[in-house]
Amino acid sequence: MPERRSLSIPQTFLLYIVVFFALSAIVTSSLFLYFEYKTFEKQSKESKQAHIEAQNQLIKHEVNQVIEHINISRDIRINKINEYLTYRVDQAYVLAENIYTKHKNNYSKLAITQIIKEALRPLRSEEIRGDYFILKTDGEEILYPAHPEFEGTNFLKLKDSPEKLIVQEEVNIALKYGKGFIREKSTSLTTDKSFTSPSVIYVRLFKPLNIIIGTGEYIPDIEGDIKKEAIQYIKNIKYGVNQQIFINDTDGNVVLSNTKHYSNGDNILKLKDAKGFEIIKAEIEASKMPEGGFINFDWLNEDNNQIDKNISYVKAYPEWNWVIGAWFDLSLIETDINRSIQHMQNAQIKKATNILILIILIHLILLLIFRYVTHKTKKNTATFIGLLKKAIQSNSNIDKTKLNYSEFQIIADATNKIIENKLIADEELKKSELQFKSLFEIAPIMIFGLGKEGEIALWNKECERATGYSLDEVKTMDNPFKKLIQNKEEYNYVKGHLSKPSGQFNEFTITNKNQEERNQFWAGFTTPSNLTIGVGYDTTELKKTLTELNITADKLQEANLTKDKFLSIIAHDLKNPFNAIIGFSNILCTSYNEFDDATKLELIKDIQHSARLNFNLLEKMLEWAMSQSDQIPYHPEQLNLQDIIQDSISFASYQASQKKIELQSPDCSNMKIFADDNMLTSLLRNLISNAIKFTPENGTISIHAEDRPTDIKLSIKDTGVGMSADNIAKLFRIDTKVQTVGTKDEKGTGLGLLICKEFVDKHQGEIWVESELEQGCEFIITFPKQNLN
């Protein structure tokens, strides 16, 4: 029998310890696994409920976020509309105020109102769709761009006018408060129908002319814009497993679909789930609750032909009759939980035996790894910082091949791109500065700039030429303006004007370096960088010329008082187009960036039209002046009258065709007339042009010629508006003026008839008119058959 091996105490103790720890490990592991399982089982149930609740809160949060976004967007949009309306009307008010200030001493209030009306008619805005309108405080529409056929209509006096109430409200607000908003149902009129829609309107009273200026926007148009923005915003929202928000209306129409089963615009009111539950009707009812509601339904999954449990949350947005909702698949949550339970069960056994060793190993490994990574990262960071500093200082690229980490290489690429863009921007800036400097120096007007402390920072060549002082010289002066402007009152004005520039030009007397007084016009402006810019031009020579012209005018006045009166009349007529040119160009200058290209083109066309009027008037003045000073050659001869008449009719044919007027000419091919060719042609063209001006559309102008024993009688007869006996008596007189607007608002000066009278007198003939109001006019001319000189 073999001898038993004896164990030492340490070995025994170690054996018992090993057995003890082994049993202890088994028991502890068993208990650990048991309690872990029970705990996990409880936690899995709680986790499932918590996950469902979390999903409920998620979809509820997403829906509420959408509604909150819509409300904020609506508030912002409405506030912006209010701001746009106020801003546009205030702009129109300033425009009206400027026009009134410029013309109040020269025009009637009615004429000024007309100028304001035509200035506002073409103006449009990109932010709102409403046009400007103007109405009198008694309710008469002055400007109605959308429907100009109603301009001049007083809606307050119309019994069945659909706009009567809104016009009354506009008048009441303007008269009571001066300005304000009206939120009513506005009616848009046409010649055969109208429609009513909620709108917001802003009006402001212009007291000097008792007119109300306003504009507005239809609320459905605003709401439509907000809906489009909201739908676009919601389309981009994702949650869960690539899920989207859906929107239906309270009639079951799809506003925004989040599934391939139906499209936007489909009606799904009768949609049922796999068990026949009417989903959409239930969602509509649940959405009516103050906090919205949840709906459970069963949905057939076409991918695996199984029925999935789904939960949706819906909430009503009553302002648009929308039902906004989100949903999630409960089956996906249960699958995830079951999978987690299985994984945890498999991991529990390994967890008990490996967790301690794993933690120790992980910590040791992590310690070594972190120590190595830290050292390497520290080294690479130092390298990157050094390269970055070098690149910034030398404006050169970073050599990313010296960097080990991709993140540093990405940063290096971005930094290199920034450096390259900076170099390009620096080069463009240099070019811009050179261009500005060139334009600044060669500008034909004086330009200077003041810095923040009032010191002169800019001083171009024209300033140096006009004052005699260079930029270096004015910089060394303590107060250059006090030296240049020695008149104390003018200096104080300039000092205050430069502190708060208004952009208005004013005349000043400047003393240059040679102690010569120069007359100059200056205006100040402020740039966004707080640099004050002064712009001016020298009028000394112009003023001398004007003085000489005044002396000459005084002598001419003494010599010929009648011609002076005539020139006064012409000056008045010249002033109107010039005022238009100045007014529209001033609007273009002061508000250039606020107008779109179409508005700017309209203003330029108005300026061009006024310039053409001046040119035509100056041509007539020159022709009349030449006739007065006998500078027009007079060479009478025997002429074929038929050729002269046909030439004049051909000249006026285009003007007549614009108004569909028939020009009738006589058969006088064998008739001769003793006259100057140019004078007779000018005479006939003037009279035919006048007849066209005062003849309405589809009228007739007939020319007659009669060979009488001692003279040739010509007549131009029209079917126009005619004239009164008082106006007939004023014709052909230089000291009176008859100015009647044509049937299409054509304007004239009466100068043409004076020229006609001069030419007829030159031929020792006669000219007169026979007319009655509304019966047309007949201008009659006689030419002697031979020259009486």
Sequence and secondary structure as in RCSB ss.txt:
>XXXX:A:sequence
MPERRSLSIPQTFLLYIVVFFALSAIVTSSLFLYFEYKTFEKQSKESKQAHIEAQNQLIKHEVNQVIEHINISRD
IRINKINEYLTYRVDQAYVLAENIYTKHKNNYSKLAITQIIKEALRPLRSEEIRGDYFILKTDGEEILYPAHPEF
EGTNFLKLKDSPEKLIVQEEVNIALKYGKGFIREKSTSLTTDKSFTSPSVIYVRLFKPLNIIIGTGEYIPDIEGD
IKKEAIQYIKNIKYGVNQQIFINDTDGNVVLSNTKHYSNGDNILKLKDAKGFEIIKAEIEASKMPEGGFINFDWL
NEDNNQIDKNISYVKAYPEWNWVIGAWFDLSLIETDINRSIQHMQNAQIKKATNILILIILIHLILLLIFRYVTH
KTKKNTATFIGLLKKAIQSNSNIDKTKLNYSEFQIIADATNKIIENKLIADEELKKSELQFKSLFEIAPIMIFGL
GKEGEIALWNKECERATGYSLDEVKTMDNPFKKLIQNKEEYNYVKGHLSKPSGQFNEFTITNKNQEERNQFWAGF
TTPSNLTIGVGYDTTELKKTLTELNITADKLQEANLTKDKFLSIIAHDLKNPFNAIIGFSNILCTSYNEFDDATK
LELIKDIQHSARLNFNLLEKMLEWAMSQSDQIPYHPEQLNLQDIIQDSISFASYQASQKKIELQSPDCSNMKIFA
DDNMLTSLLRNLISNAIKFTPENGTISIHAEDRPTDIKLSIKDTGVGMSADNIAKLFRIDTKVQTVGTKDEKGTG
LGLLICKEFVDKHQGEIWVESELEQGCEFIITFPKQNLN
>XXXX:A:secstr
        HHHHHHHHHHHHHHHHHHHHHHHHHHHHHHHHHHHHHHHHHHHHHHHHHHHHHHHHHHHHHHHHHHH
HHHHHHHHHHHHHHHHHHHHHHHHHHHHTTTS HHHHHHHHHHHHTT   SS     EEEETTSBEEE TT GGG
TT BGGG TT TTHHHHHHHHHHHHHHSEEEEEEEEEEE SS EEEEEEEEEEEEEGGGTEEEEEEEEHHHHHHH
HHHHHHHHHHT  BTTTB  EEEETTSBEEE  STTS TT B TT B TTS BHHHHHHHHHTSTT EEEEEEEE
ETTTTEEEEEEEEEEEETTTTEEEEEEEEHHHHHHHHHHHHHHHHHHHHHHHHHHHHHHHHHHHHHHHHHHHHHH
HHHHHHHHHHHHHHHHHHHT    GGG  SHHHHHHHHHHHHHHHHHHHHHHHHHHHHHHHHHHHHH SSEEEEE
 TTS EEEE HHHHHHHS  HHHHHH S HHHHH   HHHHHHHHHHHHS     EEEEEE TTS EEEEEEEEE
E TTS EEEEEEE HHHHHHHHHHHHHHHHHHHH HHHHHHHHHHHHHHHHHHHHHHHHHHHHHHTGGGS HHHH
HHHHHHHHHHHHHHHHHHHHHHHHHHHHTT S   EEEEEHHHHHHHHHHHHHHHHHHTT EEE    TT EEEE
EHHHHHHHHHHHHHHHHHTS TT EEEEEEEE SSEEEEEEEE S    HHHHHHTT TT       TT     S
HHHHHHHHHHHHTT EEEEEE TTS EEEEEEEESS   
